[in-house]
Amino acid sequence: MTLFRWVQRFTPLLIDAARPCRHRVGGHWFVDETYVKVSGAWRYVYRAVDQYGQVIDVFVSRKLDLRVATAFFADANRSHGEPAEVTTDRAHALVRVVTELLPAALHDTTQYANNGVEADHWRLKARLRPMRGLKRDRTASIAIQGHAFIQNLRLGHYELGMDARPGLTLAAAFDELAQVV
């Protein structure tokens, strides 16, 4: 079995096993979309990051429209509750969804306010660049979710590997998860 198949098989299991150990998501969300190539076609990746740098949720889609933006926000709200403040760019679909789904949330669309999540896209793109390409939407989604999971582990957004020496926290976190999975 190849390493990529191991990633596809075990990433969802590790994410589910680590869910009870995840820190609470902050009340200020930065939401944006970026794009990746999957089998030669562009796919859009919606990403939400909180004020602490924790990746809240990711969603891969063929289209960039209101229906997809609504599904992304509905799933994120169901999993993490409603934020008090949302910062997006001026994308029509995002503005409309925040207005409809989160009427109580403060919505910031000022220029440069979303630079934090825009700058965070480079981590994902830097990880995907050396790969030989993503072939299917499902495998792209799992790889991108796995990247967000590892990024959150490295930044300390889980109560895993906390007793380990610095530099060994990721290995200790996986040792703890191996006992659950």
BELQUI-V688304 format. One record per backbone hydrogen bond with DSSP energy under -1.0 kcal/mol. NH is the residue of the N-H (numbers start at 1). CO is the residue of the C=O. If there is no record, write none. Layout:
# BELQUI-V688304
{{NH & CO} {NH & CO}}
This chain:
# BELQUI-V688304
{{6 & 2} {7 & 3} {8 & 4} {9 & 5} {10 & 6} {11 & 7} {14 & 10} {15 & 11} {16 & 12} {17 & 13} {18 & 14} {21 & 18} {22 & 19} {23 & 157} {29 & 85} {30 & 49} {31 & 87} {32 & 47} {34 & 45} {36 & 43} {38 & 41} {39 & 134} {41 & 38} {43 & 36} {44 & 61} {45 & 34} {46 & 59} {47 & 32} {48 & 57} {49 & 30} {50 & 54} {53 & 50} {56 & 48} {57 & 48} {59 & 46} {61 & 44} {69 & 65} {70 & 66} {71 & 67} {72 & 68} {73 & 69} {74 & 70} {75 & 71} {76 & 72} {77 & 73} {78 & 74} {79 & 75} {80 & 76} {81 & 77} {84 & 27} {85 & 27} {86 & 106} {87 & 29} {88 & 108} {95 & 91} {96 & 92} {97 & 93} {98 & 94} {99 & 95} {100 & 96} {101 & 97} {102 & 98} {105 & 102} {106 & 84} {108 & 86} {113 & 110} {115 & 112} {118 & 114} {119 & 115} {120 & 116} {121 & 117} {123 & 120} {125 & 121} {126 & 122} {127 & 123} {128 & 124} {129 & 125} {140 & 136} {141 & 137} {142 & 138} {143 & 139} {144 & 140} {145 & 141} {146 & 142} {147 & 143} {148 & 144} {149 & 145} {150 & 146} {151 & 147} {152 & 148} {153 & 149} {154 & 150} {155 & 151} {156 & 153} {157 & 152} {159 & 21} {160 & 158} {168 & 165} {172 & 168} {173 & 169} {174 & 170} {175 & 171} {176 & 172} {177 & 173} {178 & 174} {181 & 177}}
